Amino acid sequence: MILVTTPTGQIGSRVLDSLLDAGDAAGDVRVIVRDPARLSPRVRDRVEAVAGSHADPEVTAKACAGVDRVFWLVPPAPAADSVEGHFRAFTRPLVDAIRTQGVARVVAVSTLGRGVASEAGQISASLAMDDEVRATGVHHRALCPPYLMENLLHQAAAIRDGGVLAMATYGDRVLRTCTTRDVGTAAARLLLDGSWTGQEDVPVVGPDALTPEDMARVVSEVLGRPVRFQRISGAEYKASVLRHGASEDWAQGVADLAAATAEQGFYGSGAPSTPETAPTSFRRWCEEVLEPATLH
């Protein structure tokens, strides 16, 4: 049996759709979901749902009974008092389930930067989670994307109305990207394969080597209107996150993440593309996702 967390999220829903499309090859599928009513009728009819949060040890223990493969993703929680505490709360139930329920394989969403990233906010917390899970000896694959293109959807209105694409990074340095769709598809492929063993990172890096200035040009061409890149400071970025309701520690973590990716370069040109796991180009994503989002 396969267990899927965050089944209504951007990545988790793609994982679940891919598994259900695989039919009998996926076998039985179970999900942990806070609100089962959010599952589509197609999904509700074909999966077993355990209501609750996978940060709850009792919920995770119940959901992992009889499960041999798990898709694990820690959802963002901007209101969390502590970044490290948030990731720790989601890690311990999984570690306990691996040790007591016999889970054999875990496919988790992580990030590029292992062995390189330091003081990188949510990135550091995610990599620490991988280490703790791997210490159990479970077979483990960490999907490692760079900057997710879907982050730009938060700026859809600013891009449409102001012609500005803003990031707390350097405009002339390559920023590798990928889509949540490709991450989810890669995860489902691993979940459907019960033969792999050991512990490895799986980079999920799109085909482009664009700078943020290049990205603004692509967005401009796709939308048919001028769009320019604007660099914002870490302090400005943190203030923006705070204005949207994040806690002090979460906002500081996001600012530290942005600074680390800009200065330490692990999302940069040194990260080769992996077309087998991340085939979607930035232009294609802009045409299929960003442009429709700017119409609302």
Number of C-alpha atoms within 10 A of each C-alpha: 16 24 29 26 27 22 26 20 13 15 21 27 20 22 29 28 16 19 24 20 11 14 11 9 11 17 12 16 20 21 29 24 21 17 13 18 10 12 17 10 9 10 19 14 10 13 17 16 22 20 16 17 17 28 18 14 19 14 17 24 17 14 26 26 15 13 21 18 25 26 25 22 21 20 14 12 14 21 17 17 14 18 26 19 12 21 22 18 15 21 23 19 19 25 20 17 20 23 14 12 18 16 24 17 26 26 24 24 24 27 25 24 22 17 8 12 20 15 13 23 23 23 25 23 19 23 22 18 22 21 10 15 20 19 10 13 14 19 18 23 25 23 23 19 26 23 19 16 19 18 11 15 16 10 19 21 15 15 25 20 11 13 19 20 23 20 19 20 21 19 20 12 18 22 27 29 25 27 25 22 20 23 25 23 21 22 29 24 15 18 26 16 11 12 8 12 12 11 17 12 18 21 23 30 32 28 19 21 22 21 20 24 22 18 23 23 19 19 25 20 15 15 19 10 13 15 23 19 21 18 17 13 15 19 13 14 20 21 16 13 19 18 11 11 12 20 19 18 18 26 27 24 24 22 23 21 21 23 20 23 24 19 13 15 19 21 24 21 16 12 20 16 20 15 15 13 22 23 17 18 18 23 16 12 17 23 16 11 14 23 18 12 16 16 10 8
